[in-house]
Structures are given as structure tokens and as C-alpha cells.
Amino acid sequence: MYLSRIALNTKRRETMRALDMPKLLHGAVESSFPGERQRNLWRIDWLGEVCYLLVLSTERPDFSYLVEQFGYSDSERRWETKDYDPLLARLQVGQVWRFRLCANPTRSSPKEKDSASGRGKVFAHVTKEQQRQWLLRRAEACGFLLDNSAFDVVHSQWKNFRKGKDGNREVTLRMATFEGILTISDLERFKQSLLFGIGRAKAYGCGLLTIARYGGDGDS
């Protein structure tokens, strides 16, 4: 596994358009790998005034085209990629880590059916407390424990865009960014959460959980 980080140039019109339409970034990410699409996890991170694209992948990427589209093509360090496996090998039950997660907190209603799928309609959790409770309910199944006072929603926003060949399908997402402290409780489930993400809308920049040393700097 590999974790990559690409600085995005937000002074470019193409970049700002892609940030508003996650399907464009999704396509650019997937085109950075050979063969069939893998549905790699990705998300947008803002560190101060700098915007980064984070990508977790099974193969080593080539982001040359993505950088030409949305990055700083004249930069000496166009992107950074590091091996993710050493981190996975260090994980143990009981360890405490700082975490960041951008997710799409939702609930489904069995009483209200979606006309297209016949399944229960999916509704977004809108308030910060609803979003916090959503993650608290899922934490144990995802292999970690959360203290109610040790994490929070640091950013929340709507994303509205159209998809499909003719742009005839509207997509509306509520995205929430969580930050805080977690404790690993189930090693295998926790690794699954890191590798395959949490929640819905993974193609649109949701689901990627990253961790960093408690008391240290930077994502691992």
C-alpha cells in the first residue's frame, strides 16, 4: 500500500472547478494507475493556506497528468509517496493515535423507499451532534474506541454536482471532517477501516481515515 500527497494549485481555475465537482478529482486519481479502476481512497486536506490531495493506493502512482491539470507543474517536488505497510505492521491493540477522517454521515429510512433502487432512502446527518453520534456508533465496528470529549467535527459542507454522461443525475453530499484521538480496540477491523474506508461516497473524497502519532506531527 502507498500513501501519496499532492499539493493543489488553488489559483488555477481547473483546480477550483475540480474541488467543487469531486467526480473530476476521482477521475484524475483513477487515471494515475494502470489497468482497471481500483476505487482508491482519497480526500482533500487543507493545512493552513495549502490544499493537498491525499491518496491511498495498492499500487505506486504516477500523478504526472494530475499535477499538470491541478498542481504545481514547475515544482521540484510534484508529489510525495511513501510505503504504507510499515505503519500497518506497527499497529497494536491499545495504541492511541491522532486521527483525521472526512466522511459522509448518513442514515437510511426503511419506511421511505428510493424510487430507483427500491431500498430505504438515504438522508444526510446535518448537525454537528448528529455527525458526532454517527461516528461514535460506528467506532467499535471499525476497530477503535472514541472518548466523547476527545474528538470533534472541525468542518462540514454540502457538495452538489451532476454526474452521468449527460449530467442528468444530481448528487448531493454532506461531508464532515472529524479530528481527535482514538484507541485501537480490534486490530484487524481497524486495518480494514484504514485500507477500505468508512461510510459512503468514497468515490467523491469521503471515507479515508488517516492516523498520526499522538503528540507528533503529520499524517502517517
C-alpha positions as CSV (number, residue, x, y, z in Angstrom):
1,M,0.0,0.0,0.0
2,Y,1.1,3.6,-0.7
3,L,0.0,6.9,0.7
4,S,0.6,9.9,-1.5
5,R,0.2,13.7,-1.1
6,I,-0.1,16.2,-3.9
7,A,-0.2,20.0,-3.4
8,L,-3.0,21.5,-5.5
9,N,-2.8,25.0,-7.0
10,T,-6.0,26.7,-6.0
11,K,-5.1,29.7,-8.1
12,R,-5.9,27.6,-11.2
13,R,-9.5,27.7,-12.5
14,E,-9.4,24.0,-13.3
15,T,-8.4,23.2,-9.7
16,M,-11.3,25.2,-8.1
17,R,-13.7,23.6,-10.5
18,A,-12.5,20.1,-9.5
19,L,-12.8,21.0,-5.8
20,D,-16.4,21.8,-6.5
21,M,-17.0,18.7,-8.5
22,P,-15.4,15.7,-6.8
23,K,-16.1,13.4,-9.8
24,L,-13.4,15.3,-11.7
25,L,-10.8,14.5,-9.0
26,H,-12.0,11.0,-8.8
27,G,-11.4,10.5,-12.5
28,A,-7.9,12.1,-12.3
29,V,-6.9,9.9,-9.4
30,E,-8.0,6.7,-11.1
31,S,-6.2,7.7,-14.3
32,S,-3.0,7.8,-12.3
33,F,-2.9,4.0,-12.2
34,P,-2.6,1.4,-14.9
35,G,-5.2,-1.2,-15.6
36,E,-8.8,-1.4,-14.3
37,R,-10.0,1.2,-11.9
38,Q,-9.3,0.4,-8.3
39,R,-11.6,2.9,-6.5
40,N,-8.6,4.2,-4.5
41,L,-9.4,6.2,-1.3
42,W,-8.7,9.9,-1.5
43,R,-9.6,13.2,0.2
44,I,-8.8,16.9,0.3
45,D,-6.8,18.3,3.2
46,W,-6.2,21.9,4.0
47,L,-3.1,22.7,6.0
48,G,-3.2,26.4,6.6
49,E,-3.5,28.0,3.2
50,V,-2.2,25.0,1.3
51,C,-4.6,22.5,-0.3
52,Y,-3.5,18.9,-0.6
53,L,-4.9,15.8,-2.3
54,L,-4.3,12.6,-0.2
55,V,-4.5,9.2,-2.0
56,L,-4.2,5.7,-0.6
57,S,-3.5,3.1,-3.2
58,T,-2.5,-0.5,-3.7
59,E,-0.1,0.4,-6.5
60,R,2.6,3.1,-6.7
61,P,1.1,6.0,-8.6
62,D,2.2,8.3,-11.4
63,F,0.5,11.6,-10.8
64,S,2.2,13.5,-13.7
65,Y,-1.1,14.1,-15.5
66,L,-3.0,15.1,-12.4
67,V,-0.3,17.6,-11.5
68,E,-0.4,19.1,-15.0
69,Q,-4.1,19.5,-14.5
70,F,-4.4,20.7,-10.9
71,G,-1.0,21.0,-9.3
72,Y,2.2,23.0,-9.5
73,S,3.8,21.6,-12.6
74,D,7.0,23.6,-12.2
75,S,7.7,22.4,-8.6
76,E,10.7,20.2,-7.9
77,R,8.6,18.1,-5.5
78,R,5.5,17.4,-7.5
79,W,4.1,14.8,-5.2
80,E,5.2,12.6,-2.3
81,T,4.6,8.9,-2.0
82,K,5.5,6.7,0.9
83,D,5.1,3.0,1.7
84,Y,2.1,2.4,4.0
85,D,2.9,-1.1,5.0
86,P,5.5,-0.3,7.8
87,L,2.8,1.7,9.6
88,L,0.3,-1.2,9.3
89,A,2.9,-3.5,10.7
90,R,3.4,-1.3,13.8
91,L,-0.2,-1.2,14.8
92,Q,-1.3,-2.9,18.1
93,V,-4.4,-3.1,20.2
94,G,-4.4,-0.4,22.9
95,Q,-2.3,2.1,20.9
96,V,-3.5,5.7,21.0
97,W,-3.4,7.8,17.8
98,R,-4.5,11.1,16.5
99,F,-6.8,10.8,13.5
100,R,-8.5,12.6,10.7
101,L,-11.5,11.4,8.7
102,C,-13.5,13.0,6.0
103,A,-16.8,11.1,5.8
104,N,-20.4,11.2,4.5
105,P,-22.5,10.7,7.7
106,T,-25.9,9.3,6.6
107,R,-28.9,7.3,7.8
108,S,-31.3,5.2,5.8
109,S,-35.1,5.1,6.4
110,P,-36.8,1.7,5.8
111,K,-40.2,3.4,5.8
112,E,-39.3,5.7,2.8
113,K,-38.2,3.9,-0.4
114,D,-36.0,5.2,-3.1
115,S,-37.9,5.1,-6.4
116,A,-34.8,3.9,-8.3
117,S,-33.3,1.3,-6.1
118,G,-36.4,0.2,-4.0
119,R,-34.2,0.5,-0.9
120,G,-34.7,2.8,2.0
121,K,-34.0,6.4,1.3
122,V,-30.7,7.8,2.5
123,F,-30.6,11.0,4.4
124,A,-27.6,13.1,5.5
125,H,-26.8,13.9,9.1
126,V,-26.7,17.7,9.0
127,T,-25.9,18.9,12.5
128,K,-22.5,18.5,14.2
129,E,-24.0,16.4,17.0
130,Q,-25.7,14.1,14.6
131,Q,-22.4,13.6,12.8
132,R,-20.5,13.0,16.0
133,Q,-23.1,10.4,17.1
134,W,-22.8,8.7,13.7
135,L,-19.1,8.2,14.2
136,L,-19.5,7.1,17.8
137,R,-22.0,4.4,16.8
138,R,-19.6,3.1,14.2
139,A,-16.3,3.3,16.0
140,E,-16.4,-0.2,17.7
141,A,-17.3,-2.0,14.4
142,C,-14.4,-0.1,12.8
143,G,-11.9,-1.4,15.3
144,F,-11.4,1.7,17.6
145,L,-12.8,3.4,20.6
146,L,-13.6,7.1,21.0
147,D,-14.0,9.3,24.0
148,N,-16.9,11.6,23.5
149,S,-14.8,14.6,24.6
150,A,-11.7,13.7,22.6
151,F,-12.9,14.3,19.0
152,D,-15.0,16.7,17.1
153,V,-16.3,17.8,13.7
154,V,-13.9,20.5,12.5
155,H,-15.5,21.2,9.2
156,S,-18.8,20.4,7.4
157,Q,-20.1,21.3,4.0
158,W,-22.5,20.4,1.2
159,K,-21.4,19.3,-2.2
160,N,-23.8,19.5,-5.1
161,F,-22.8,18.4,-8.6
162,R,-24.1,16.5,-11.6
163,K,-22.9,13.1,-12.9
164,G,-23.7,10.7,-15.8
165,K,-22.8,11.0,-19.5
166,D,-25.4,13.7,-20.0
167,G,-25.1,15.2,-16.5
168,N,-28.7,14.2,-15.8
169,R,-28.1,12.9,-12.3
170,E,-27.7,15.3,-9.4
171,V,-25.6,14.3,-6.5
172,T,-25.9,16.0,-3.1
173,L,-23.5,15.1,-0.3
174,R,-23.0,16.3,3.3
175,M,-19.3,16.0,4.1
176,A,-17.9,16.2,7.6
177,T,-14.2,16.2,8.7
178,F,-13.5,14.6,12.1
179,E,-10.3,15.1,14.1
180,G,-9.4,13.8,17.5
181,I,-7.9,10.9,19.4
182,L,-8.8,7.2,19.1
183,T,-7.7,3.9,20.7
184,I,-7.3,0.7,18.7
185,S,-9.6,-2.0,20.1
186,D,-9.7,-4.6,17.3
187,L,-6.6,-4.8,15.1
188,E,-8.0,-6.5,12.0
189,R,-11.1,-4.3,11.9
190,F,-9.0,-1.2,12.4
191,K,-6.7,-2.2,9.5
192,Q,-9.8,-2.8,7.3
193,S,-11.1,0.7,8.2
194,L,-7.7,2.2,7.2
195,L,-7.5,0.3,3.9
196,F,-11.1,0.4,2.7
197,G,-12.5,3.5,4.4
198,I,-15.5,4.3,6.5
199,G,-19.0,5.2,5.2
200,R,-20.4,6.1,1.9
201,A,-19.3,8.3,-1.1
202,K,-15.8,7.0,-1.2
203,A,-15.5,7.9,-4.9
204,Y,-16.1,11.5,-4.0
205,G,-13.4,12.1,-1.4
206,C,-15.0,10.5,1.6
207,G,-14.0,7.6,3.8
208,L,-10.2,7.9,4.1
209,L,-9.1,7.6,7.7
210,T,-5.5,8.6,8.5
211,I,-3.6,8.5,11.8
212,A,-0.6,10.2,13.2
213,R,1.5,9.8,16.3
214,Y,-0.2,11.0,19.4
215,G,1.8,14.1,20.3
216,G,3.6,14.0,16.9
217,D,3.1,16.0,13.7
218,G,1.8,14.9,10.3
219,D,-0.2,12.1,9.0
220,S,1.2,8.5,9.0
